[in-house]
Amino acid sequence: MRASAIDTPGGLHYTEPMTHHHHETGHGHPARAVSASLLRMSAAERLVLALGLAGVLWIAVWWVIS
């Protein structure tokens, strides 16, 4: 079921209630899993990755030529 929203001058008003739940004391929502990203890598890690990919491409070209 999808909640619908009504656009009013004061903002969006949802026509269906949001879910509400409680957590035990001291236990909030668990942390979200962080996916791998080039933006989260350090400059040195990105440089090593780029050099590795360039090396793989050179080996592939050398293999195809010979």
CHARMM-style PDB file with segment names, atoms N, HN, CA, C and O in Angstrom:
ATOM      1  N   MET     1       0.840  -1.168   0.000  1.00  0.00      PROA
ATOM      2  CA  MET     1       0.000   0.000   0.000  1.00  0.00      PROA
ATOM      3  C   MET     1       0.890   1.237   0.000  1.00  0.00      PROA
ATOM      4  O   MET     1       1.855   1.311   0.760  1.00  0.00      PROA
ATOM      5  N   ARG     2       0.576   2.181  -0.828  1.00  0.00      PROA
ATOM      6  HN  ARG     2      -0.208   2.121  -1.445  1.00  0.00      PROA
ATOM      7  CA  ARG     2       1.390   3.377  -0.962  1.00  0.00      PROA
ATOM      8  C   ARG     2       0.651   4.567  -0.359  1.00  0.00      PROA
ATOM      9  O   ARG     2      -0.528   4.784  -0.639  1.00  0.00      PROA
ATOM     10  N   ALA     3       1.345   5.325   0.459  1.00  0.00      PROA
ATOM     11  HN  ALA     3       2.303   5.149   0.687  1.00  0.00      PROA
ATOM     12  CA  ALA     3       0.735   6.502   1.063  1.00  0.00      PROA
ATOM     13  C   ALA     3       0.671   7.615   0.033  1.00  0.00      PROA
ATOM     14  O   ALA     3       1.619   7.817  -0.725  1.00  0.00      PROA
ATOM     15  N   SER     4      -0.425   8.330   0.001  1.00  0.00      PROA
ATOM     16  HN  SER     4      -1.196   8.166   0.618  1.00  0.00      PROA
ATOM     17  CA  SER     4      -0.534   9.453  -0.914  1.00  0.00      PROA
ATOM     18  C   SER     4      -0.363  10.749  -0.120  1.00  0.00      PROA
ATOM     19  O   SER     4      -0.565  10.778   1.094  1.00  0.00      PROA
ATOM     20  N   ALA     5       0.005  11.801  -0.813  1.00  0.00      PROA
ATOM     21  HN  ALA     5       0.169  11.777  -1.799  1.00  0.00      PROA
ATOM     22  CA  ALA     5       0.247  13.074  -0.158  1.00  0.00      PROA
ATOM     23  C   ALA     5      -0.591  14.160  -0.823  1.00  0.00      PROA
ATOM     24  O   ALA     5      -0.841  14.117  -2.027  1.00  0.00      PROA
ATOM     25  N   ILE     6      -1.018  15.127  -0.028  1.00  0.00      PROA
ATOM     26  HN  ILE     6      -0.816  15.162   0.951  1.00  0.00      PROA
ATOM     27  CA  ILE     6      -1.780  16.269  -0.534  1.00  0.00      PROA
ATOM     28  C   ILE     6      -0.882  17.484  -0.432  1.00  0.00      PROA
ATOM     29  O   ILE     6      -0.356  17.780   0.641  1.00  0.00      PROA
ATOM     30  N   ASP     7      -0.700  18.193  -1.538  1.00  0.00      PROA
ATOM     31  HN  ASP     7      -1.128  17.953  -2.410  1.00  0.00      PROA
ATOM     32  CA  ASP     7       0.148  19.380  -1.562  1.00  0.00      PROA
ATOM     33  C   ASP     7      -0.671  20.581  -1.103  1.00  0.00      PROA
ATOM     34  O   ASP     7      -1.647  20.960  -1.751  1.00  0.00      PROA
ATOM     35  N   THR     8      -0.273  21.173   0.008  1.00  0.00      PROA
ATOM     36  HN  THR     8       0.520  20.865   0.535  1.00  0.00      PROA
ATOM     37  CA  THR     8      -0.950  22.355   0.537  1.00  0.00      PROA
ATOM     38  C   THR     8       0.072  23.468   0.693  1.00  0.00      PROA
ATOM     39  O   THR     8       1.274  23.209   0.624  1.00  0.00      PROA
ATOM     40  N   PRO     9      -0.380  24.709   0.903  1.00  0.00      PROA
ATOM     41  CA  PRO     9       0.577  25.805   1.080  1.00  0.00      PROA
ATOM     42  C   PRO     9       1.548  25.566   2.241  1.00  0.00      PROA
ATOM     43  O   PRO     9       2.674  26.063   2.207  1.00  0.00      PROA
ATOM     44  N   GLY    10       1.140  24.828   3.248  1.00  0.00      PROA
ATOM     45  HN  GLY    10       0.225  24.425   3.275  1.00  0.00      PROA
ATOM     46  CA  GLY    10       1.995  24.568   4.400  1.00  0.00      PROA
ATOM     47  C   GLY    10       2.944  23.408   4.182  1.00  0.00      PROA
ATOM     48  O   GLY    10       3.805  23.166   5.028  1.00  0.00      PROA
ATOM     49  N   GLY    11       2.822  22.686   3.090  1.00  0.00      PROA
ATOM     50  HN  GLY    11       2.122  22.883   2.403  1.00  0.00      PROA
ATOM     51  CA  GLY    11       3.680  21.547   2.807  1.00  0.00      PROA
ATOM     52  C   GLY    11       2.854  20.317   2.496  1.00  0.00      PROA
ATOM     53  O   GLY    11       1.640  20.411   2.317  1.00  0.00      PROA
ATOM     54  N   LEU    12       3.494  19.176   2.432  1.00  0.00      PROA
ATOM     55  HN  LEU    12       4.480  19.100   2.578  1.00  0.00      PROA
ATOM     56  CA  LEU    12       2.815  17.926   2.120  1.00  0.00      PROA
ATOM     57  C   LEU    12       2.172  17.349   3.373  1.00  0.00      PROA
ATOM     58  O   LEU    12       2.779  17.348   4.444  1.00  0.00      PROA
ATOM     59  N   HSD    13       0.953  16.861   3.238  1.00  0.00      PROA
ATOM     60  HN  HSD    13       0.461  16.862   2.368  1.00  0.00      PROA
ATOM     61  CA  HSD    13       0.259  16.194   4.331  1.00  0.00      PROA
ATOM     62  C   HSD    13      -0.104  14.791   3.855  1.00  0.00      PROA
ATOM     63  O   HSD    13      -0.813  14.625   2.863  1.00  0.00      PROA
ATOM     64  N   TYR    14       0.386  13.791   4.569  1.00  0.00      PROA
ATOM     65  HN  TYR    14       0.962  13.926   5.375  1.00  0.00      PROA
ATOM     66  CA  TYR    14       0.135  12.407   4.177  1.00  0.00      PROA
ATOM     67  C   TYR    14      -1.253  11.987   4.624  1.00  0.00      PROA
ATOM     68  O   TYR    14      -1.685  12.305   5.732  1.00  0.00      PROA
ATOM     69  N   THR    15      -1.944  11.274   3.755  1.00  0.00      PROA
ATOM     70  HN  THR    15      -1.593  11.016   2.854  1.00  0.00      PROA
ATOM     71  CA  THR    15      -3.315  10.871   4.050  1.00  0.00      PROA
ATOM     72  C   THR    15      -3.375   9.556   4.820  1.00  0.00      PROA
ATOM     73  O   THR    15      -4.435   9.182   5.323  1.00  0.00      PROA
ATOM     74  N   GLU    16      -2.250   8.850   4.914  1.00  0.00      PROA
ATOM     75  HN  GLU    16      -1.389   9.154   4.505  1.00  0.00      PROA
ATOM     76  CA  GLU    16      -2.211   7.614   5.679  1.00  0.00      PROA
ATOM     77  C   GLU    16      -1.165   7.763   6.772  1.00  0.00      PROA
ATOM     78  O   GLU    16      -0.128   8.390   6.556  1.00  0.00      PROA
ATOM     79  N   PRO    17      -1.426   7.194   7.941  1.00  0.00      PROA
ATOM     80  CA  PRO    17      -0.478   7.382   9.044  1.00  0.00      PROA
ATOM     81  C   PRO    17       0.849   6.673   8.777  1.00  0.00      PROA
ATOM     82  O   PRO    17       0.893   5.625   8.132  1.00  0.00      PROA
ATOM     83  N   MET    18       1.922   7.266   9.286  1.00  0.00      PROA
ATOM     84  HN  MET    18       1.886   8.117   9.810  1.00  0.00      PROA
ATOM     85  CA  MET    18       3.239   6.655   9.211  1.00  0.00      PROA
ATOM     86  C   MET    18       3.320   5.556  10.270  1.00  0.00      PROA
ATOM     87  O   MET    18       2.600   5.593  11.267  1.00  0.00      PROA
ATOM     88  N   THR    19       4.193   4.588  10.048  1.00  0.00      PROA
ATOM     89  HN  THR    19       4.778   4.558   9.237  1.00  0.00      PROA
ATOM     90  CA  THR    19       4.354   3.547  11.047  1.00  0.00      PROA
ATOM     91  C   THR    19       5.065   4.121  12.260  1.00  0.00      PROA
ATOM     92  O   THR    19       5.905   5.012  12.133  1.00  0.00      PROA
ATOM     93  N   HSD    20       4.730   3.614  13.421  1.00  0.00      PROA
ATOM     94  HN  HSD    20       4.047   2.890  13.524  1.00  0.00      PROA
ATOM     95  CA  HSD    20       5.321   4.080  14.667  1.00  0.00      PROA
ATOM     96  C   HSD    20       5.788   2.859  15.437  1.00  0.00      PROA
ATOM     97  O   HSD    20       5.047   1.884  15.566  1.00  0.00      PROA
ATOM     98  N   HSD    21       6.998   2.902  15.945  1.00  0.00      PROA
ATOM     99  HN  HSD    21       7.600   3.694  15.840  1.00  0.00      PROA
ATOM    100  CA  HSD    21       7.505   1.777  16.704  1.00  0.00      PROA
ATOM    101  C   HSD    21       8.464   2.280  17.772  1.00  0.00      PROA
ATOM    102  O   HSD    21       8.957   3.406  17.700  1.00  0.00      PROA
ATOM    103  N   HSD    22       8.720   1.445  18.747  1.00  0.00      PROA
ATOM    104  HN  HSD    22       8.320   0.531  18.806  1.00  0.00      PROA
ATOM    105  CA  HSD    22       9.590   1.803  19.854  1.00  0.00      PROA
ATOM    106  C   HSD    22      10.793   0.879  19.898  1.00  0.00      PROA
ATOM    107  O   HSD    22      10.758  -0.244  19.395  1.00  0.00      PROA
ATOM    108  N   HSD    23      11.856   1.376  20.509  1.00  0.00      PROA
ATOM    109  HN  HSD    23      11.884   2.288  20.917  1.00  0.00      PROA
ATOM    110  CA  HSD    23      13.054   0.579  20.736  1.00  0.00      PROA
ATOM    111  C   HSD    23      13.293   0.505  22.227  1.00  0.00      PROA
ATOM    112  O   HSD    23      12.888   1.385  22.986  1.00  0.00      PROA
ATOM    113  N   GLU    24      13.960  -0.564  22.633  1.00  0.00      PROA
ATOM    114  HN  GLU    24      14.290  -1.280  22.016  1.00  0.00      PROA
ATOM    115  CA  GLU    24      14.309  -0.684  24.034  1.00  0.00      PROA
ATOM    116  C   GLU    24      15.250   0.452  24.412  1.00  0.00      PROA
ATOM    117  O   GLU    24      15.936   1.002  23.550  1.00  0.00      PROA
ATOM    118  N   THR    25      15.288   0.800  25.673  1.00  0.00      PROA
ATOM    119  HN  THR    25      14.731   0.353  26.373  1.00  0.00      PROA
ATOM    120  CA  THR    25      16.148   1.872  26.146  1.00  0.00      PROA
ATOM    121  C   THR    25      17.601   1.566  25.814  1.00  0.00      PROA
ATOM    122  O   THR    25      18.101   0.484  26.122  1.00  0.00      PROA
ATOM    123  N   GLY    26      18.273   2.518  25.187  1.00  0.00      PROA
ATOM    124  HN  GLY    26      17.867   3.397  24.937  1.00  0.00      PROA
ATOM    125  CA  GLY    26      19.669   2.347  24.818  1.00  0.00      PROA
ATOM    126  C   GLY    26      19.878   1.622  23.502  1.00  0.00      PROA
ATOM    127  O   GLY    26      21.019   1.435  23.078  1.00  0.00      PROA
ATOM    128  N   HSD    27      18.799   1.210  22.846  1.00  0.00      PROA
ATOM    129  HN  HSD    27      17.872   1.362  23.191  1.00  0.00      PROA
ATOM    130  CA  HSD    27      18.911   0.495  21.571  1.00  0.00      PROA
ATOM    131  C   HSD    27      18.092   1.237  20.520  1.00  0.00      PROA
ATOM    132  O   HSD    27      16.877   1.065  20.425  1.00  0.00      PROA
ATOM    133  N   GLY    28      18.772   2.058  19.740  1.00  0.00      PROA
ATOM    134  HN  GLY    28      19.759   2.198  19.817  1.00  0.00      PROA
ATOM    135  CA  GLY    28      18.103   2.784  18.661  1.00  0.00      PROA
ATOM    136  C   GLY    28      18.149   1.971  17.388  1.00  0.00      PROA
ATOM    137  O   GLY    28      18.300   0.749  17.411  1.00  0.00      PROA
ATOM    138  N   HSD    29      18.019   2.663  16.292  1.00  0.00      PROA
ATOM    139  HN  HSD    29      17.896   3.656  16.273  1.00  0.00      PROA
ATOM    140  CA  HSD    29      18.116   1.989  15.005  1.00  0.00      PROA
ATOM    141  C   HSD    29      19.553   1.521  14.794  1.00  0.00      PROA
ATOM    142  O   HSD    29      20.488   2.233  15.161  1.00  0.00      PROA
ATOM    143  N   PRO    30      19.746   0.342  14.212  1.00  0.00      PROA
ATOM    144  CA  PRO    30      21.113  -0.104  13.924  1.00  0.00      PROA
ATOM    145  C   PRO    30      21.725   0.765  12.829  1.00  0.00      PROA
ATOM    146  O   PRO    30      21.013   1.336  12.003  1.00  0.00      PROA
ATOM    147  N   ALA    31      23.036   0.856  12.835  1.00  0.00      PROA
ATOM    148  HN  ALA    31      23.614   0.393  13.506  1.00  0.00      PROA
ATOM    149  CA  ALA    31      23.733   1.647  11.822  1.00  0.00      PROA
ATOM    150  C   ALA    31      23.532   1.022  10.447  1.00  0.00      PROA
ATOM    151  O   ALA    31      23.484  -0.200  10.309  1.00  0.00      PROA
ATOM    152  N   ARG    32      23.417   1.869   9.443  1.00  0.00      PROA
ATOM    153  HN  ARG    32      23.456   2.862   9.555  1.00  0.00      PROA
ATOM    154  CA  ARG    32      23.261   1.377   8.074  1.00  0.00      PROA
ATOM    155  C   ARG    32      24.589   0.845   7.570  1.00  0.00      PROA
ATOM    156  O   ARG    32      25.653   1.342   7.938  1.00  0.00      PROA
ATOM    157  N   ALA    33      24.515  -0.162   6.732  1.00  0.00      PROA
ATOM    158  HN  ALA    33      23.651  -0.566   6.433  1.00  0.00      PROA
ATOM    159  CA  ALA    33      25.720  -0.713   6.126  1.00  0.00      PROA
ATOM    160  C   ALA    33      26.255   0.292   5.101  1.00  0.00      PROA
ATOM    161  O   ALA    33      25.485   0.848   4.318  1.00  0.00      PROA
ATOM    162  N   VAL    34      27.542   0.521   5.105  1.00  0.00      PROA
ATOM    163  HN  VAL    34      28.168   0.069   5.741  1.00  0.00      PROA
ATOM    164  CA  VAL    34      28.162   1.464   4.175  1.00  0.00      PROA
ATOM    165  C   VAL    34      28.706   0.677   2.998  1.00  0.00      PROA
ATOM    166  O   VAL    34      29.533  -0.219   3.162  1.00  0.00      PROA
ATOM    167  N   SER    35      28.234   1.020   1.815  1.00  0.00      PROA
ATOM    168  HN  SER    35      27.562   1.748   1.681  1.00  0.00      PROA
ATOM    169  CA  SER    35      28.700   0.322   0.628  1.00  0.00      PROA
ATOM    170  C   SER    35      30.027   0.914   0.154  1.00  0.00      PROA
ATOM    171  O   SER    35      30.367   2.051   0.481  1.00  0.00      PROA
ATOM    172  N   ALA    36      30.754   0.137  -0.608  1.00  0.00      PROA
ATOM    173  HN  ALA    36      30.478  -0.786  -0.873  1.00  0.00      PROA
ATOM    174  CA  ALA    36      32.031   0.605  -1.137  1.00  0.00      PROA
ATOM    175  C   ALA    36      31.784   1.724  -2.148  1.00  0.00      PROA
ATOM    176  O   ALA    36      30.830   1.669  -2.925  1.00  0.00      PROA
ATOM    177  N   SER    37      32.635   2.722  -2.132  1.00  0.00      PROA
ATOM    178  HN  SER    37      33.410   2.766  -1.501  1.00  0.00      PROA
ATOM    179  CA  SER    37      32.483   3.840  -3.042  1.00  0.00      PROA
ATOM    180  C   SER    37      33.854   4.435  -3.330  1.00  0.00      PROA
ATOM    181  O   SER    37      34.712   4.494  -2.450  1.00  0.00      PROA
ATOM    182  N   LEU    38      34.055   4.877  -4.571  1.00  0.00      PROA
ATOM    183  HN  LEU    38      33.358   4.829  -5.286  1.00  0.00      PROA
ATOM    184  CA  LEU    38      35.312   5.529  -4.920  1.00  0.00      PROA
ATOM    185  C   LEU    38      35.486   6.829  -4.140  1.00  0.00      PROA
ATOM    186  O   LEU    38      36.611   7.236  -3.850  1.00  0.00      PROA
ATOM    187  N   LEU    39      34.370   7.483  -3.800  1.00  0.00      PROA
ATOM    188  HN  LEU    39      33.456   7.152  -4.035  1.00  0.00      PROA
ATOM    189  CA  LEU    39      34.463   8.738  -3.064  1.00  0.00      PROA
ATOM    190  C   LEU    39      34.884   8.534  -1.615  1.00  0.00      PROA
ATOM    191  O   LEU    39      35.394   9.460  -0.985  1.00  0.00      PROA
ATOM    192  N   ARG    40      34.677   7.334  -1.080  1.00  0.00      PROA
ATOM    193  HN  ARG    40      34.262   6.582  -1.592  1.00  0.00      PROA
ATOM    194  CA  ARG    40      35.067   7.058   0.306  1.00  0.00      PROA
ATOM    195  C   ARG    40      36.501   6.552   0.406  1.00  0.00      PROA
ATOM    196  O   ARG    40      37.035   6.408   1.506  1.00  0.00      PROA
ATOM    197  N   MET    41      37.123   6.282  -0.735  1.00  0.00      PROA
ATOM    198  HN  MET    41      36.689   6.399  -1.629  1.00  0.00      PROA
ATOM    199  CA  MET    41      38.500   5.793  -0.736  1.00  0.00      PROA
ATOM    200  C   MET    41      39.457   6.975  -0.637  1.00  0.00      PROA
ATOM    201  O   MET    41      39.153   8.073  -1.104  1.00  0.00      PROA
ATOM    202  N   SER    42      40.611   6.740  -0.028  1.00  0.00      PROA
ATOM    203  HN  SER    42      40.858   5.848   0.351  1.00  0.00      PROA
ATOM    204  CA  SER    42      41.620   7.791   0.027  1.00  0.00      PROA
ATOM    205  C   SER    42      42.234   7.968  -1.362  1.00  0.00      PROA
ATOM    206  O   SER    42      42.060   7.127  -2.244  1.00  0.00      PROA
ATOM    207  N   ALA    43      42.948   9.066  -1.538  1.00  0.00      PROA
ATOM    208  HN  ALA    43      43.090   9.749  -0.821  1.00  0.00      PROA
ATOM    209  CA  ALA    43      43.589   9.332  -2.827  1.00  0.00      PROA
ATOM    210  C   ALA    43      44.607   8.249  -3.162  1.00  0.00      PROA
ATOM    211  O   ALA    43      44.733   7.844  -4.317  1.00  0.00      PROA
ATOM    212  N   ALA    44      45.331   7.783  -2.151  1.00  0.00      PROA
ATOM    213  HN  ALA    44      45.228   8.112  -1.213  1.00  0.00      PROA
ATOM    214  CA  ALA    44      46.324   6.732  -2.382  1.00  0.00      PROA
ATOM    215  C   ALA    44      45.652   5.429  -2.817  1.00  0.00      PROA
ATOM    216  O   ALA    44      46.151   4.740  -3.706  1.00  0.00      PROA
ATOM    217  N   GLU    45      44.532   5.095  -2.198  1.00  0.00      PROA
ATOM    218  HN  GLU    45      44.126   5.655  -1.475  1.00  0.00      PROA
ATOM    219  CA  GLU    45      43.813   3.874  -2.580  1.00  0.00      PROA
ATOM    220  C   GLU    45      43.290   3.978  -4.006  1.00  0.00      PROA
ATOM    221  O   GLU    45      43.340   3.004  -4.756  1.00  0.00      PROA
ATOM    222  N   ARG    46      42.785   5.155  -4.389  1.00  0.00      PROA
ATOM    223  HN  ARG    46      42.744   5.947  -3.779  1.00  0.00      PROA
ATOM    224  CA  ARG    46      42.297   5.335  -5.752  1.00  0.00      PROA
ATOM    225  C   ARG    46      43.440   5.262  -6.760  1.00  0.00      PROA
ATOM    226  O   ARG    46      43.269   4.727  -7.856  1.00  0.00      PROA
ATOM    227  N   LEU    47      44.604   5.796  -6.396  1.00  0.00      PROA
ATOM    228  HN  LEU    47      44.743   6.231  -5.506  1.00  0.00      PROA
ATOM    229  CA  LEU    47      45.767   5.725  -7.275  1.00  0.00      PROA
ATOM    230  C   LEU    47      46.206   4.285  -7.475  1.00  0.00      PROA
ATOM    231  O   LEU    47      46.497   3.879  -8.599  1.00  0.00      PROA
ATOM    232  N   VAL    48      46.257   3.509  -6.401  1.00  0.00      PROA
ATOM    233  HN  VAL    48      46.020   3.839  -5.487  1.00  0.00      PROA
ATOM    234  CA  VAL    48      46.630   2.093  -6.504  1.00  0.00      PROA
ATOM    235  C   VAL    48      45.628   1.344  -7.374  1.00  0.00      PROA
ATOM    236  O   VAL    48      46.022   0.523  -8.202  1.00  0.00      PROA
ATOM    237  N   LEU    49      44.355   1.615  -7.197  1.00  0.00      PROA
ATOM    238  HN  LEU    49      44.036   2.282  -6.524  1.00  0.00      PROA
ATOM    239  CA  LEU    49      43.317   0.973  -8.011  1.00  0.00      PROA
ATOM    240  C   LEU    49      43.492   1.333  -9.485  1.00  0.00      PROA
ATOM    241  O   LEU    49      43.406   0.461 -10.350  1.00  0.00      PROA
ATOM    242  N   ALA    50      43.735   2.611  -9.776  1.00  0.00      PROA
ATOM    243  HN  ALA    50      43.805   3.320  -9.074  1.00  0.00      PROA
ATOM    244  CA  ALA    50      43.916   3.045 -11.164  1.00  0.00      PROA
ATOM    245  C   ALA    50      45.159   2.396 -11.782  1.00  0.00      PROA
ATOM    246  O   ALA    50      45.122   1.972 -12.936  1.00  0.00      PROA
ATOM    247  N   LEU    51      46.246   2.317 -11.031  1.00  0.00      PROA
ATOM    248  HN  LEU    51      46.276   2.662 -10.093  1.00  0.00      PROA
ATOM    249  CA  LEU    51      47.458   1.676 -11.542  1.00  0.00      PROA
ATOM    250  C   LEU    51      47.234   0.185 -11.785  1.00  0.00      PROA
ATOM    251  O   LEU    51      47.728  -0.369 -12.768  1.00  0.00      PROA
ATOM    252  N   GLY    52      46.493  -0.458 -10.894  1.00  0.00      PROA
ATOM    253  HN  GLY    52      46.091  -0.008 -10.096  1.00  0.00      PROA
ATOM    254  CA  GLY    52      46.186  -1.877 -11.076  1.00  0.00      PROA
ATOM    255  C   GLY    52      45.347  -2.128 -12.316  1.00  0.00      PROA
ATOM    256  O   GLY    52      45.612  -3.058 -13.077  1.00  0.00      PROA
ATOM    257  N   LEU    53      44.324  -1.288 -12.518  1.00  0.00      PROA
ATOM    258  HN  LEU    53      44.109  -0.532 -11.900  1.00  0.00      PROA
ATOM    259  CA  LEU    53      43.491  -1.430 -13.723  1.00  0.00      PROA
ATOM    260  C   LEU    53      44.291  -1.156 -14.981  1.00  0.00      PROA
ATOM    261  O   LEU    53      44.128  -1.856 -15.980  1.00  0.00      PROA
ATOM    262  N   ALA    54      45.152  -0.151 -14.951  1.00  0.00      PROA
ATOM    263  HN  ALA    54      45.285   0.418 -14.139  1.00  0.00      PROA
ATOM    264  CA  ALA    54      45.996   0.148 -16.115  1.00  0.00      PROA
ATOM    265  C   ALA    54      46.923  -1.033 -16.398  1.00  0.00      PROA
ATOM    266  O   ALA    54      47.137  -1.382 -17.559  1.00  0.00      PROA
ATOM    267  N   GLY    55      47.473  -1.648 -15.359  1.00  0.00      PROA
ATOM    268  HN  GLY    55      47.299  -1.365 -14.416  1.00  0.00      PROA
ATOM    269  CA  GLY    55      48.334  -2.815 -15.539  1.00  0.00      PROA
ATOM    270  C   GLY    55      47.593  -3.978 -16.162  1.00  0.00      PROA
ATOM    271  O   GLY    55      48.115  -4.654 -17.048  1.00  0.00      PROA
ATOM    272  N   VAL    56      46.374  -4.212 -15.700  1.00  0.00      PROA
ATOM    273  HN  VAL    56      45.950  -3.662 -14.980  1.00  0.00      PROA
ATOM    274  CA  VAL    56      45.566  -5.302 -16.267  1.00  0.00      PROA
ATOM    275  C   VAL    56      45.278  -5.030 -17.739  1.00  0.00      PROA
ATOM    276  O   VAL    56      45.338  -5.948 -18.557  1.00  0.00      PROA
ATOM    277  N   LEU    57      44.967  -3.786 -18.086  1.00  0.00      PROA
ATOM    278  HN  LEU    57      44.918  -3.040 -17.421  1.00  0.00      PROA
ATOM    279  CA  LEU    57      44.705  -3.452 -19.486  1.00  0.00      PROA
ATOM    280  C   LEU    57      45.957  -3.634 -20.345  1.00  0.00      PROA
ATOM    281  O   LEU    57      45.863  -4.146 -21.460  1.00  0.00      PROA
ATOM    282  N   TRP    58      47.124  -3.225 -19.847  1.00  0.00      PROA
ATOM    283  HN  TRP    58      47.201  -2.809 -18.941  1.00  0.00      PROA
ATOM    284  CA  TRP    58      48.360  -3.399 -20.608  1.00  0.00      PROA
ATOM    285  C   TRP    58      48.670  -4.876 -20.809  1.00  0.00      PROA
ATOM    286  O   TRP    58      49.110  -5.276 -21.887  1.00  0.00      PROA
ATOM    287  N   ILE    59      48.447  -5.682 -19.789  1.00  0.00      PROA
ATOM    288  HN  ILE    59      48.090  -5.358 -18.913  1.00  0.00      PROA
ATOM    289  CA  ILE    59      48.680  -7.134 -19.930  1.00  0.00      PROA
ATOM    290  C   ILE    59      47.727  -7.722 -20.958  1.00  0.00      PROA
ATOM    291  O   ILE    59      48.126  -8.571 -21.755  1.00  0.00      PROA
ATOM    292  N   ALA    60      46.459  -7.280 -20.952  1.00  0.00      PROA
ATOM    293  HN  ALA    60      46.135  -6.591 -20.305  1.00  0.00      PROA
ATOM    294  CA  ALA    60      45.487  -7.781 -21.928  1.00  0.00      PROA
ATOM    295  C   ALA    60      45.893  -7.384 -23.347  1.00  0.00      PROA
ATOM    296  O   ALA    60      45.805  -8.198 -24.266  1.00  0.00      PROA
ATOM    297  N   VAL    61      46.335  -6.140 -23.531  1.00  0.00      PROA
ATOM    298  HN  VAL    61      46.407  -5.479 -22.785  1.00  0.00      PROA
ATOM    299  CA  VAL    61      46.764  -5.682 -24.854  1.00  0.00      PROA
ATOM    300  C   VAL    61      47.996  -6.483 -25.308  1.00  0.00      PROA
ATOM    301  O   VAL    61      48.061  -6.922 -26.456  1.00  0.00      PROA
ATOM    302  N   TRP    62      48.948  -6.667 -24.428  1.00  0.00      PROA
ATOM    303  HN  TRP    62      48.895  -6.311 -23.495  1.00  0.00      PROA
ATOM    304  CA  TRP    62      50.163  -7.422 -24.757  1.00  0.00      PROA
ATOM    305  C   TRP    62      49.818  -8.856 -25.144  1.00  0.00      PROA
ATOM    306  O   TRP    62      50.406  -9.406 -26.075  1.00  0.00      PROA
ATOM    307  N   TRP    63      48.859  -9.468 -24.428  1.00  0.00      PROA
ATOM    308  HN  TRP    63      48.381  -9.020 -23.672  1.00  0.00      PROA
ATOM    309  CA  TRP    63      48.444 -10.843 -24.691  1.00  0.00      PROA
ATOM    310  C   TRP    63      47.777 -10.933 -26.065  1.00  0.00      PROA
ATOM    311  O   TRP    63      48.022 -11.878 -26.815  1.00  0.00      PROA
ATOM    312  N   VAL    64      46.923  -9.938 -26.398  1.00  0.00      PROA
ATOM    313  HN  VAL    64      46.724  -9.170 -25.789  1.00  0.00      PROA
ATOM    314  CA  VAL    64      46.223  -9.966 -27.680  1.00  0.00      PROA
ATOM    315  C   VAL    64      47.201  -9.743 -28.835  1.00  0.00      PROA
ATOM    316  O   VAL    64      47.070 -10.384 -29.878  1.00  0.00      PROA
ATOM    317  N   ILE    65      48.169  -8.855 -28.671  1.00  0.00      PROA
ATOM    318  HN  ILE    65      48.275  -8.335 -27.823  1.00  0.00      PROA
ATOM    319  CA  ILE    65      49.123  -8.564 -29.727  1.00  0.00      PROA
ATOM    320  C   ILE    65      50.038  -9.747 -30.010  1.00  0.00      PROA
ATOM    321  O   ILE    65      50.349 -10.024 -31.168  1.00  0.00      PROA
ATOM    322  N   SER    66      50.472 -10.443 -28.970  1.00  0.00      PROA
ATOM    323  HN  SER    66      50.220 -10.217 -28.029  1.00  0.00      PROA
ATOM    324  CA  SER    66      51.442 -11.533 -29.176  1.00  0.00      PROA
ATOM    325  C   SER    66      50.801 -12.835 -29.556  1.00  0.00      PROA
ATOM    326  OT1 SER    66      51.497 -13.830 -29.758  1.00  0.00      PROA
TER     327      SER     66
END
